[in-house]
Amino acid sequence: HSTSRRQRQMCIRDRPCISTDCPCGGPRMLFPESIREYLVPVGDSDTLSKRMLAVLTDSQKATFLAQECKKASFEFESCRVFDKWELLFRNT
């Protein structure tokens, strides 16, 4: 799924997530460096299908992706985001 909200939901639920690498940067911000290779260029359906098949047929890869996504999702918890906003406002 291509929306950042859905990606965060999948990561929190320990599900592997494959996404297009849209130019706005949303998925690139969510995916840690260790799994950015799974970001697929927009419009590249061949690569998308290969990435999906790889995750479906390799349970270790799927588990690794899910674990890495979940770790990264903690950075976007509301308390962390609010703390960053508060720090920004206090320093402005």
GUSE-123117 format. One record per atom (N, C-alpha, C): residue number from 1; residue in one letter; atom name; x, y, z. Coordinates in steps of 0.05 Angstrom, whole numbers. Each point is the difference from the previous one (the first is absolute). Example, Ala and Ser with C-alpha at 12.3 -4.5 7.8 and 13.67 -1.06 7.14 Angstrom:
2
{1; "A"; "N"; {264; -114; 156}};
{1; "A"; "CA"; {-18; 24; 0}};
{1; "A"; "C"; {18; 24; 0}};
{2; "S"; "N"; {-7; 21; -14}};
{2; "S"; "CA"; {16; 24; 1}};
{2; "S"; "C"; {-15; 22; 14}};
//
This chain:
92
{1; "H"; "N"; {17; -24; 0}};
{1; "H"; "CA"; {-17; 24; 0}};
{1; "H"; "C"; {18; 24; 0}};
{2; "S"; "N"; {-9; 22; -12}};
{2; "S"; "CA"; {18; 22; -4}};
{2; "S"; "C"; {-3; 23; 20}};
{3; "T"; "N"; {-19; -2; 18}};
{3; "T"; "CA"; {-2; 22; 19}};
{3; "T"; "C"; {16; -5; 25}};
{4; "S"; "N"; {11; 22; 10}};
{4; "S"; "CA"; {17; -3; 24}};
{4; "S"; "C"; {-15; -11; 24}};
{5; "R"; "N"; {-25; 8; 2}};
{5; "R"; "CA"; {-16; -9; 23}};
{5; "R"; "C"; {-3; -31; -1}};
{6; "R"; "N"; {-7; -10; -23}};
{6; "R"; "CA"; {-3; -29; -3}};
{6; "R"; "C"; {26; -14; 5}};
{7; "Q"; "N"; {22; 12; -9}};
{7; "Q"; "CA"; {26; -12; 5}};
{7; "Q"; "C"; {6; -2; 30}};
{8; "R"; "N"; {-5; 22; 14}};
{8; "R"; "CA"; {4; 0; 29}};
{8; "R"; "C"; {-17; -22; 13}};
{9; "Q"; "N"; {-25; -2; -8}};
{9; "Q"; "CA"; {-17; -21; 11}};
{9; "Q"; "C"; {11; -28; -4}};
{10; "M"; "N"; {9; -5; -24}};
{10; "M"; "CA"; {11; -26; -6}};
{10; "M"; "C"; {26; -5; 16}};
{11; "C"; "N"; {16; 20; 3}};
{11; "C"; "CA"; {25; -3; 16}};
{11; "C"; "C"; {-6; -6; 29}};
{12; "I"; "N"; {-19; 14; 11}};
{12; "I"; "CA"; {-7; -4; 28}};
{12; "I"; "C"; {-11; -28; 5}};
{13; "R"; "N"; {-13; -11; -20}};
{13; "R"; "CA"; {-12; -27; 3}};
{13; "R"; "C"; {19; -22; -8}};
{14; "D"; "N"; {25; 6; -3}};
{14; "D"; "CA"; {20; -20; -7}};
{14; "D"; "C"; {-5; -13; -28}};
{15; "R"; "N"; {-8; 16; -19}};
{15; "R"; "CA"; {-4; -10; -27}};
{15; "R"; "C"; {21; 12; -18}};
{16; "P"; "N"; {11; -17; -18}};
{16; "P"; "CA"; {20; 11; -19}};
{16; "P"; "C"; {-14; 21; -18}};
{17; "C"; "N"; {14; 20; -7}};
{17; "C"; "CA"; {-11; 22; -16}};
{17; "C"; "C"; {18; 5; -24}};
{18; "I"; "N"; {-12; 0; -23}};
{18; "I"; "CA"; {14; 7; -25}};
{18; "I"; "C"; {-15; 24; -11}};
{19; "S"; "N"; {15; 19; -10}};
{19; "S"; "CA"; {-12; 25; -8}};
{19; "S"; "C"; {14; 12; -25}};
{20; "T"; "N"; {-14; 17; -14}};
{20; "T"; "CA"; {13; 15; -21}};
{20; "T"; "C"; {15; 23; 14}};
{21; "D"; "N"; {21; 8; -13}};
{21; "D"; "CA"; {17; 22; 10}};
{21; "D"; "C"; {-9; 26; -12}};
{22; "C"; "N"; {-23; 10; 9}};
{22; "C"; "CA"; {-12; 24; -12}};
{22; "C"; "C"; {18; 24; 6}};
{23; "P"; "N"; {0; 19; -18}};
{23; "P"; "CA"; {19; 23; 2}};
{23; "P"; "C"; {-5; 18; 24}};
{24; "C"; "N"; {-23; -1; 12}};
{24; "C"; "CA"; {-6; 17; 23}};
{24; "C"; "C"; {17; -8; 25}};
{25; "G"; "N"; {10; -25; 0}};
{25; "G"; "CA"; {17; -9; 21}};
{25; "G"; "C"; {-13; -14; 23}};
{26; "G"; "N"; {-26; -4; 0}};
{26; "G"; "CA"; {-13; -13; 23}};
{26; "G"; "C"; {11; -27; 6}};
{27; "P"; "N"; {-1; -19; -18}};
{27; "P"; "CA"; {10; -27; 6}};
{27; "P"; "C"; {30; 0; 6}};
{28; "R"; "N"; {15; 16; -13}};
{28; "R"; "CA"; {29; 2; 6}};
{28; "R"; "C"; {5; 8; 29}};
{29; "M"; "N"; {-17; 18; 10}};
{29; "M"; "CA"; {3; 8; 28}};
{29; "M"; "C"; {-7; -23; 19}};
{30; "L"; "N"; {-19; -16; -7}};
{30; "L"; "CA"; {-9; -22; 18}};
{30; "L"; "C"; {18; -24; -1}};
{31; "F"; "N"; {11; -6; -23}};
{31; "F"; "CA"; {17; -24; -2}};
{31; "F"; "C"; {28; 5; 10}};
{32; "P"; "N"; {10; -15; 19}};
{32; "P"; "CA"; {28; 3; 9}};
{32; "P"; "C"; {19; -7; -23}};
{33; "E"; "N"; {24; 9; 2}};
{33; "E"; "CA"; {20; -4; -21}};
{33; "E"; "C"; {3; -30; -6}};
{34; "S"; "N"; {-2; -17; 21}};
{34; "S"; "CA"; {4; -29; -4}};
{34; "S"; "C"; {-19; -13; -19}};
{35; "I"; "N"; {-23; 13; -6}};
{35; "I"; "CA"; {-20; -13; -18}};
{35; "I"; "C"; {-9; 18; -23}};
{36; "R"; "N"; {14; 22; -4}};
{36; "R"; "CA"; {-8; 18; -22}};
{36; "R"; "C"; {2; -12; -27}};
{37; "E"; "N"; {15; -21; -3}};
{37; "E"; "CA"; {2; -14; -26}};
{37; "E"; "C"; {-27; -11; -8}};
{38; "Y"; "N"; {-19; -2; 19}};
{38; "Y"; "CA"; {-26; -10; -7}};
{38; "Y"; "C"; {-19; 22; -10}};
{39; "L"; "N"; {9; 24; 0}};
{39; "L"; "CA"; {-16; 22; -12}};
{39; "L"; "C"; {2; -4; -30}};
{40; "V"; "N"; {-22; 1; -13}};
{40; "V"; "CA"; {-2; -6; -29}};
{40; "V"; "C"; {-4; 26; -15}};
{41; "P"; "N"; {14; 5; -22}};
{41; "P"; "CA"; {-4; 24; -15}};
{41; "P"; "C"; {-30; 2; -10}};
{42; "V"; "N"; {-11; 23; 2}};
{42; "V"; "CA"; {-28; 4; -9}};
{42; "V"; "C"; {-3; -9; -29}};
{43; "G"; "N"; {-20; -15; -5}};
{43; "G"; "CA"; {-6; -9; -27}};
{43; "G"; "C"; {15; -25; -9}};
{44; "D"; "N"; {17; -11; 17}};
{44; "D"; "CA"; {16; -24; -7}};
{44; "D"; "C"; {-14; -25; 10}};
{45; "S"; "N"; {-20; -9; -15}};
{45; "S"; "CA"; {-16; -23; 9}};
{45; "S"; "C"; {16; -26; 0}};
{46; "D"; "N"; {20; -2; -17}};
{46; "D"; "CA"; {16; -25; 0}};
{46; "D"; "C"; {15; -2; 27}};
{47; "T"; "N"; {13; 21; 8}};
{47; "T"; "CA"; {15; -1; 26}};
{47; "T"; "C"; {-19; -3; 23}};
{48; "L"; "N"; {-23; 13; -1}};
{48; "L"; "CA"; {-20; -4; 21}};
{48; "L"; "C"; {-8; -29; 3}};
{49; "S"; "N"; {-6; -13; -22}};
{49; "S"; "CA"; {-9; -28; 1}};
{49; "S"; "C"; {23; -18; 10}};
{50; "K"; "N"; {25; 6; -8}};
{50; "K"; "CA"; {23; -15; 10}};
{50; "K"; "C"; {3; 3; 30}};
{51; "R"; "N"; {-2; 24; 10}};
{51; "R"; "CA"; {2; 5; 29}};
{51; "R"; "C"; {-22; -14; 15}};
{52; "M"; "N"; {-24; 1; -10}};
{52; "M"; "CA"; {-23; -13; 13}};
{52; "M"; "C"; {4; -30; 1}};
{53; "L"; "N"; {8; -11; -23}};
{53; "L"; "CA"; {5; -29; -1}};
{53; "L"; "C"; {22; -8; 19}};
{54; "A"; "N"; {21; 16; 1}};
{54; "A"; "CA"; {23; -7; 18}};
{54; "A"; "C"; {-9; -1; 29}};
{55; "V"; "N"; {-17; 18; 8}};
{55; "V"; "CA"; {-10; 1; 28}};
{55; "V"; "C"; {-19; -23; 5}};
{56; "L"; "N"; {-17; -7; -20}};
{56; "L"; "CA"; {-19; -21; 3}};
{56; "L"; "C"; {13; -28; 1}};
{57; "T"; "N"; {23; -3; -12}};
{57; "T"; "CA"; {12; -26; -2}};
{57; "T"; "C"; {24; -4; 19}};
{58; "D"; "N"; {7; 21; 14}};
{58; "D"; "CA"; {23; -2; 18}};
{58; "D"; "C"; {-9; 11; 28}};
{59; "S"; "N"; {-6; -19; 17}};
{59; "S"; "CA"; {-11; 8; 26}};
{59; "S"; "C"; {21; 15; 17}};
{60; "Q"; "N"; {25; -6; -3}};
{60; "Q"; "CA"; {21; 14; 15}};
{60; "Q"; "C"; {1; 29; -9}};
{61; "K"; "N"; {-2; 5; -26}};
{61; "K"; "CA"; {1; 27; -11}};
{61; "K"; "C"; {-25; 15; 10}};
{62; "A"; "N"; {-23; -13; 0}};
{62; "A"; "CA"; {-24; 13; 9}};
{62; "A"; "C"; {2; 8; 29}};
{63; "T"; "N"; {10; -18; 16}};
{63; "T"; "CA"; {4; 5; 29}};
{63; "T"; "C"; {19; 23; 4}};
{64; "F"; "N"; {23; 0; -14}};
{64; "F"; "CA"; {19; 22; 2}};
{64; "F"; "C"; {-12; 27; -7}};
{65; "L"; "N"; {-15; 0; -22}};
{65; "L"; "CA"; {-13; 25; -9}};
{65; "L"; "C"; {-19; 10; 22}};
{66; "A"; "N"; {-16; -18; 10}};
{66; "A"; "CA"; {-20; 7; 20}};
{66; "A"; "C"; {13; 11; 25}};
{67; "Q"; "N"; {22; -13; 9}};
{67; "Q"; "CA"; {14; 9; 24}};
{67; "Q"; "C"; {13; 27; -3}};
{68; "E"; "N"; {12; 5; -23}};
{68; "E"; "CA"; {13; 25; -6}};
{68; "E"; "C"; {-21; 23; -2}};
{69; "C"; "N"; {-22; -6; -12}};
{69; "C"; "CA"; {-21; 20; -2}};
{69; "C"; "C"; {-11; 7; 27}};
{70; "K"; "N"; {-4; -20; 17}};
{70; "K"; "CA"; {-11; 5; 26}};
{70; "K"; "C"; {19; 17; 17}};
{71; "K"; "N"; {26; -6; -1}};
{71; "K"; "CA"; {19; 16; 14}};
{71; "K"; "C"; {-1; 29; -9}};
{72; "A"; "N"; {-2; 4; -26}};
{72; "A"; "CA"; {-1; 27; -10}};
{72; "A"; "C"; {-26; 15; 7}};
{73; "S"; "N"; {-21; -15; 3}};
{73; "S"; "CA"; {-26; 12; 6}};
{73; "S"; "C"; {-1; 14; 27}};
{74; "F"; "N"; {17; -8; 18}};
{74; "F"; "CA"; {1; 12; 27}};
{74; "F"; "C"; {8; 30; -2}};
{75; "E"; "N"; {15; 7; -20}};
{75; "E"; "CA"; {8; 28; -4}};
{75; "E"; "C"; {-23; 18; -5}};
{76; "F"; "N"; {-22; -12; -10}};
{76; "F"; "CA"; {-24; 16; -8}};
{76; "F"; "C"; {-23; -2; 20}};
{77; "E"; "N"; {6; -10; 24}};
{77; "E"; "CA"; {-21; -1; 21}};
{77; "E"; "C"; {-7; 29; 7}};
{78; "S"; "N"; {-25; 4; 7}};
{78; "S"; "CA"; {-10; 27; 4}};
{78; "S"; "C"; {16; 15; 23}};
{79; "C"; "N"; {7; -15; 21}};
{79; "C"; "CA"; {15; 14; 22}};
{79; "C"; "C"; {27; 10; -10}};
{80; "R"; "N"; {13; -15; -17}};
{80; "R"; "CA"; {26; 9; -11}};
{80; "R"; "C"; {-4; 24; -19}};
{81; "V"; "N"; {-20; -1; -16}};
{81; "V"; "CA"; {-5; 22; -19}};
{81; "V"; "C"; {-8; 25; 16}};
{82; "F"; "N"; {-17; -3; 20}};
{82; "F"; "CA"; {-7; 24; 16}};
{82; "F"; "C"; {24; 12; 14}};
{83; "D"; "N"; {18; -17; 11}};
{83; "D"; "CA"; {24; 9; 13}};
{83; "D"; "C"; {17; 17; -20}};
{84; "K"; "N"; {2; -10; -24}};
{84; "K"; "CA"; {16; 15; -20}};
{84; "K"; "C"; {-12; 27; -7}};
{85; "W"; "N"; {-27; 0; -2}};
{85; "W"; "CA"; {-14; 26; -5}};
{85; "W"; "C"; {4; 19; 23}};
{86; "E"; "N"; {-2; -10; 24}};
{86; "E"; "CA"; {2; 17; 24}};
{86; "E"; "C"; {29; 12; 1}};
{87; "L"; "N"; {20; -17; -6}};
{87; "L"; "CA"; {27; 10; 0}};
{87; "L"; "C"; {4; 21; -21}};
{88; "L"; "N"; {-12; -4; -23}};
{88; "L"; "CA"; {2; 20; -22}};
{88; "L"; "C"; {-12; 27; 9}};
{89; "F"; "N"; {-24; -1; 12}};
{89; "F"; "CA"; {-13; 25; 9}};
{89; "F"; "C"; {15; 14; 23}};
{90; "R"; "N"; {12; -16; 17}};
{90; "R"; "CA"; {15; 12; 23}};
{90; "R"; "C"; {25; 14; -10}};
{91; "N"; "N"; {11; -10; -22}};
{91; "N"; "CA"; {26; 11; -10}};
{91; "N"; "C"; {-4; 21; -22}};
{92; "T"; "N"; {-25; 7; -4}};
{92; "T"; "CA"; {-6; 20; -21}};
{92; "T"; "C"; {-5; 27; 12}};
//
